[in-house]
């Protein structure tokens, strides 16, 4: 079992699925000869050739529009959009066509399409390169919104996304691309979409997070236990939409307290939806108001102010301690 970073794990998922299924193709800007802007598709062009790993013009709407046609025809395209900040240009194709075709055709057509794109801050990137806009896609009926948090679940979730009969938006936390390595089985491994994962058991406070925010949350869990004797239960969403809240509700019924963490702006974000569901389904179990640790309702700042914007370990620790003081 090799130790891989997230880039290598995602590459392995595509490689193995392309070897298994000739209908899987990759398309996007610089995904072929150059192996992608972050080298996630590295060497796939050499193995599978230009008919299955296709460099496209700089035209995000065209990439996804072509891929929708491929998917309806029976292929399984995997698109790469270089940064999630450029994904706005694909929204018309996704919302007006990919997400609606099953409904529009009364089940006659499926759109087995994956759109991969790196998202989030933490790498001191330029404007339009650090956004976290998962709420846009999660709010769209017919789309599935997936965000892995480590190499192993990234590989397993991408395989499941490629095999899914419906369009999947697959956000990759670029801050974690090469942040750490994890053992990833050589043999095929999948994870079901729409199912969160219990990342750490605890009894005092439930903390819900996903993607790159799992890193500071797990650091906070260690610090809280070592310095304060507080045991937090950590839930990794993995899929933002559809959102399965059963595990979250059960955890909060046990702990009586909750903190939600994401780097997207606070207003109308995934944290608000989670809080609403907890109020609906676990209100009488709550010992204190739910806390949010999020980004701010501003345009993502440039490099000099990025650290101040991002949620971090100390912000999570502080929010957890506040829930215990109430």
C-alpha positions in Angstrom: 0.0 0.0 0.0 1.7 3.2 -1.2 1.8 6.5 0.6 0.4 9.1 -1.8 -0.4 12.8 -1.7 -3.8 14.0 -3.0 -2.5 14.8 -6.4 -1.1 11.3 -6.8 -4.3 9.7 -5.4 -6.5 11.6 -7.9 -4.2 10.7 -10.7 -4.4 7.1 -9.7 -8.2 7.2 -9.7 -8.4 8.5 -13.2 -5.7 6.2 -14.5 -7.4 3.0 -13.1 -10.8 4.0 -14.3 -9.6 4.8 -17.7 -7.9 1.4 -17.9 -11.1 -0.2 -16.9 -13.6 1.8 -19.0 -12.8 3.0 -22.5 -15.7 5.5 -22.2 -13.9 7.6 -19.6 -12.2 10.6 -21.2 -10.5 13.7 -19.8 -10.7 17.2 -21.2 -9.6 20.7 -20.1 -7.0 23.4 -20.4 -3.5 22.0 -20.4 -4.6 18.6 -19.0 -2.8 16.7 -21.8 0.8 17.5 -22.7 1.4 19.6 -19.6 -0.4 17.2 -17.2 -2.7 19.9 -15.7 -1.9 23.1 -13.9 -1.2 21.2 -10.7 -0.1 18.0 -12.5 -3.1 16.0 -11.4 -3.4 14.5 -14.9 0.4 14.0 -15.3 1.4 11.2 -17.7 -2.2 10.2 -18.6 -1.7 11.8 -22.0 1.3 9.5 -22.6 -0.6 6.4 -21.7 -4.0 7.1 -23.2 -3.3 9.5 -26.1 -4.9 12.6 -27.4 -8.3 11.0 -28.1 -8.9 10.3 -24.4 -6.9 13.1 -22.8 -7.8 16.3 -24.7 -6.3 19.7 -24.4 -9.0 22.3 -25.0 -9.1 26.0 -25.8 -9.4 28.4 -22.9 -13.2 28.3 -22.9 -14.7 26.8 -19.8 -18.3 26.9 -21.0 -17.2 25.1 -24.2 -15.4 22.4 -22.2 -18.5 21.6 -20.1 -20.9 22.0 -23.1 -19.0 19.5 -25.1 -18.8 17.1 -22.1 -22.5 17.2 -21.7 -23.0 16.0 -25.2 -20.4 13.3 -24.7 -22.2 12.2 -21.5 -25.6 12.0 -23.1 -24.1 10.0 -25.9 -22.8 7.4 -23.4 -19.3 8.5 -22.5 -18.0 9.5 -19.0 -16.1 12.7 -19.4 -14.0 14.2 -16.6 -13.5 17.9 -17.1 -10.9 20.0 -15.4 -11.5 23.7 -14.7 -8.2 25.1 -13.7 -9.5 27.1 -10.7 -12.9 27.2 -9.1 -12.9 31.0 -9.5 -13.4 30.3 -13.3 -16.3 27.9 -12.8 -18.8 30.7 -13.1 -18.4 30.4 -16.8 -19.7 26.9 -16.8 -22.7 27.6 -14.6 -25.2 28.1 -17.4 -24.2 24.7 -19.0 -24.5 23.0 -15.6 -27.7 24.6 -14.3 -29.7 24.9 -17.6 -28.6 21.6 -19.1 -26.6 19.0 -17.1 -28.6 19.3 -13.9 -32.0 19.3 -15.8 -31.7 16.7 -18.5 -32.8 13.7 -16.5 -35.9 15.7 -15.4 -36.5 17.3 -18.8 -36.3 13.9 -20.6 -38.4 12.1 -17.9 -35.5 9.8 -17.1 -34.6 9.0 -20.7 -31.2 10.6 -20.6 -28.5 10.6 -18.0 -25.5 13.0 -17.7 -22.6 11.0 -16.1 -20.3 14.0 -16.0 -17.6 15.0 -13.5 -16.2 18.6 -13.2 -13.0 18.6 -11.2 -11.6 21.9 -10.0 -9.2 23.1 -7.2 -10.8 25.4 -4.7 -10.0 27.5 -1.6 -7.2 29.5 -0.2 -4.0 28.8 1.6 -1.6 29.0 -1.3 -1.2 32.9 -1.7 -2.8 32.8 -5.2 -4.0 35.6 -7.4 -7.5 37.1 -7.6 -10.1 34.6 -8.8 -7.9 31.7 -7.7 -8.9 31.2 -4.0 -12.7 31.2 -3.9 -14.9 28.7 -2.1 -18.2 28.8 -3.9 -19.6 25.4 -3.2 -22.9 26.8 -2.1 -23.6 27.9 -5.7 -23.5 24.3 -6.9 -25.0 22.7 -3.8 -28.1 24.9 -4.2 -28.7 23.6 -7.7 -31.1 20.6 -7.9 -29.7 17.8 -10.0 -26.0 18.4 -9.2 -24.0 16.6 -6.7 -21.3 18.5 -4.8 -18.3 16.5 -3.4 -15.3 17.8 -1.5 -12.6 15.3 -0.3 -10.3 16.0 2.6 -7.4 13.6 2.1 -5.6 11.4 -0.5 -7.5 8.2 0.3 -11.0 9.6 0.3 -10.2 11.8 -2.7 -9.3 8.7 -4.7 -12.3 6.7 -3.5 -14.8 9.6 -4.0 -13.5 10.4 -7.5 -14.0 6.8 -8.6 -17.6 6.9 -7.3 -18.1 10.3 -9.0 -17.0 9.0 -12.4 -19.3 6.0 -12.1 -22.3 8.1 -10.9 -25.1 8.5 -13.5 -25.6 12.2 -12.6 -23.4 15.2 -12.9 -20.9 15.7 -10.0 -19.0 18.9 -9.1 -15.8 17.7 -7.5 -14.0 20.4 -5.6 -10.3 19.6 -4.7 -8.8 21.6 -1.8 -5.6 22.7 -3.4 -4.0 23.7 0.0 -4.0 19.9 0.7 -2.7 18.8 -2.8 0.8 18.1 -1.4 0.3 18.9 2.3 0.6 15.3 3.5 0.6 11.7 2.4 -1.7 8.8 3.3 -1.7 5.1 2.6 -3.9 4.4 -0.4 -4.7 0.8 -1.4 -3.3 -0.4 -4.7 -6.6 -2.2 -5.4 -9.8 -0.3 -6.3 -11.6 1.4 -3.5 -14.8 3.6 -3.6 -16.9 5.5 -1.1 -20.6 6.3 -1.5 -21.5 9.8 -2.4 -23.8 11.6 0.0 -22.5 10.0 3.1 -20.4 11.9 5.8 -17.7 10.2 7.8 -17.0 10.2 11.5 -13.4 11.3 11.5 -12.9 11.4 15.3 -15.1 10.3 18.2 -15.7 12.6 21.2 -18.3 13.4 23.8 -18.2 17.2 24.5 -18.8 19.1 21.3 -19.6 18.1 17.7 -17.5 19.9 15.0 -18.6 19.6 11.4 -16.2 20.5 8.6 -15.0 19.4 5.1 -12.2 19.8 2.6 -9.2 21.8 3.7 -10.8 22.8 6.9 -10.4 19.3 8.2 -6.7 20.0 8.8 -7.1 22.8 11.3 -10.1 21.0 12.9 -8.0 17.9 13.6 -5.2 20.0 14.9 -7.7 21.8 17.2 -9.0 18.4 18.4 -5.5 17.4 19.6 -4.9 20.8 21.3 -8.3 20.8 23.0 -7.7 17.3 24.4 -4.2 17.9 25.5 -4.6 21.4 27.0 -8.2 21.5 28.1 -9.3 17.9 28.4 -12.1 18.5 25.8 -13.0 15.6 23.5 -14.6 16.9 20.3 -16.4 14.6 17.8 -15.4 15.5 14.2 -17.6 14.9 11.2 -16.2 15.2 7.7 -19.1 16.0 5.3 -17.3 14.8 2.1 -20.5 15.5 0.1 -22.1 18.9 0.4 -25.1 18.0 -1.7 -27.0 15.8 -1.2 -26.4 16.4 2.5 -27.1 13.4 4.7 -27.6 14.9 8.2 -28.3 11.7 10.1 -24.8 11.3 11.5 -24.6 15.0 12.4 -28.0 15.0 14.2 -27.1 11.9 16.1 -23.8 13.3 17.2 -25.3 16.6 18.4 -28.0 14.7 20.3 -25.1 13.0 22.1 -22.8 16.1 22.7 -25.4 18.9 23.0 -23.1 21.3 21.3 -22.0 22.1 17.7 -19.5 24.1 15.8 -19.5 24.3 12.0 -16.3 25.2 10.1 -15.8 26.2 6.4 -13.7 28.8 4.6 -16.5 30.0 2.3 -18.2 33.2 3.3 -20.5 33.0 6.3 -23.8 34.2 4.9 -25.9 31.6 3.1 -23.1 29.1 3.3 -23.2 25.3 4.0 -22.8 26.1 7.7 -26.2 27.9 7.7 -27.9 24.9 6.2 -26.4 22.5 8.8 -27.4 24.9 11.6 -31.0 25.0 10.2 -31.2 21.2 10.1 -29.9 20.9 13.7 -32.5 23.4 14.9 -35.2 21.4 13.0 -34.1 18.0 14.2 -32.1 18.4 17.4 -33.2 21.7 19.0 -34.2 20.2 22.4 -30.8 18.5 22.7 -28.8 21.7 22.2 -27.2 23.1 25.4 -25.9 26.2 23.8 -26.2 28.1 20.5 -24.4 26.7 17.5 -21.1 28.4 16.6 -19.7 29.0 13.1 -16.1 29.4 12.1 -16.0 30.7 8.5 -14.6 33.1 6.0 -15.9 36.6 6.0 -18.5 38.1 3.7 -16.0 39.9 1.5 -14.1 39.2 -1.7 -11.3 36.7 -0.9 -8.2 38.9 -0.1 -4.9 38.8 -1.8 -1.8 37.1 -0.3 -0.9 39.7 2.3 -4.4 39.4 4.0 -5.1 35.8 3.3 -4.1 34.4 6.7 -6.4 36.8 8.5 -9.3 35.7 6.4 -8.9 31.9 6.7 -10.3 29.9 9.6 -7.4 28.3 11.6 -6.7 26.1 14.5 -7.0 28.8 17.1 -10.3 30.1 15.8 -11.7 26.6 16.0 -10.4 26.1 19.6 -11.9 29.4 20.6 -15.3 28.6 19.2 -15.4 25.2 20.9 -14.4 26.7 24.3 -17.1 29.4 23.9 -19.8 26.7 23.5 -18.6 25.0 26.7 -18.7 28.3 28.6 -22.3 29.0 27.7 
